Amino acid sequence: MTDGNVIDLPDMPDLLRFSTLGKDQFSGTLAEVERTYIQKVLVSVKNNKTKAAEILGIDRKTLREKLKEKKL
């Protein structure tokens, strides 16, 4: 599978590669996962709501509503 001593993600067959997700990515309810994802996006753009909305693929107003709804 690989020439070195370590098997990395690109070395894995597609079936395994696309099923290896971080263990905390999908733990909890949909609302909790969405809340966590929004928080991570906001941190990554230093709380710039316009950039965060663009990354999330939603309108800035929708992001504001989600932030209020999820008490972020």
Backbone torsions as a table, in degrees:
resi	resn	phi	psi	omega
1	MET	NA	-30.8	-178.0
2	THR	-149.5	158.5	179.4
3	ASP	-86.4	-24.1	-176.7
4	GLY	-93.1	-167.1	-179.8
5	ASN	-88.4	-9.4	-175.7
6	VAL	-118.4	132.9	173.3
7	ILE	-93.6	117.2	-178.2
8	ASP	-103.8	168.9	-177.3
9	LEU	-52.6	-45.4	179.2
10	PRO	-63.4	-20.2	179.7
11	ASP	-78.7	-15.5	-175.4
12	MET	-79.4	151.3	172.8
13	PRO	-62.8	153.2	-177.0
14	ASP	-51.2	-44.6	-177.6
15	LEU	-56.7	-41.4	179.0
16	LEU	-79.7	-38.0	-176.7
17	ARG	-60.1	-43.6	-175.4
18	PHE	-86.6	-3.5	176.7
19	SER	-102.7	-1.4	179.7
20	THR	-93.4	96.3	179.3
21	LEU	-113.0	156.1	176.0
22	GLY	-57.4	142.2	-173.3
23	LYS	-65.5	-23.2	-178.3
24	ASP	-96.5	-0.2	-176.7
25	GLN	-63.9	-37.8	-174.4
26	PHE	-124.8	34.0	176.3
27	SER	-96.7	130.7	180.0
28	GLY	107.6	-177.1	-179.5
29	THR	-76.3	168.6	177.6
30	LEU	-59.5	-41.2	179.0
31	ALA	-62.6	-39.9	179.1
32	GLU	-68.2	-40.9	178.6
33	VAL	-64.4	-43.3	179.3
34	GLU	-62.7	-43.3	179.7
35	ARG	-60.2	-47.5	-179.8
36	THR	-62.4	-42.9	-179.0
37	TYR	-64.7	-44.2	178.4
38	ILE	-60.7	-43.2	178.6
39	GLN	-59.5	-45.1	-178.8
40	LYS	-64.5	-39.8	178.2
41	VAL	-64.8	-45.2	180.0
42	LEU	-60.2	-42.6	178.1
43	VAL	-62.2	-41.1	-176.6
44	SER	-66.7	-23.9	179.8
45	VAL	-110.8	20.4	177.7
46	LYS	53.5	43.9	175.0
47	ASN	67.1	19.6	176.3
48	ASN	-78.2	104.6	-173.6
49	LYS	-67.4	-31.4	178.1
50	THR	-65.3	-47.3	178.7
51	LYS	-65.4	-41.0	179.9
52	ALA	-61.1	-44.2	179.4
53	ALA	-61.7	-39.9	178.1
54	GLU	-62.3	-46.1	179.8
55	ILE	-62.7	-40.9	-178.6
56	LEU	-75.5	-14.8	-179.9
57	GLY	74.9	30.0	179.5
58	ILE	-129.3	164.3	177.1
59	ASP	-71.1	150.4	179.7
60	ARG	-59.0	-37.3	178.5
61	LYS	-63.3	-40.8	177.7
62	THR	-62.9	-40.4	177.3
63	LEU	-62.0	-45.6	178.4
64	ARG	-57.3	-42.7	179.0
65	GLU	-63.4	-41.5	178.7
66	LYS	-65.7	-39.9	178.6
67	LEU	-62.6	-41.7	178.9
68	LYS	-67.6	-44.8	-179.4
69	GLU	-61.7	-39.9	-176.5
70	LYS	-95.0	4.1	178.1
71	LYS	54.9	51.0	178.5
72	LEU	-98.6	NA	NA
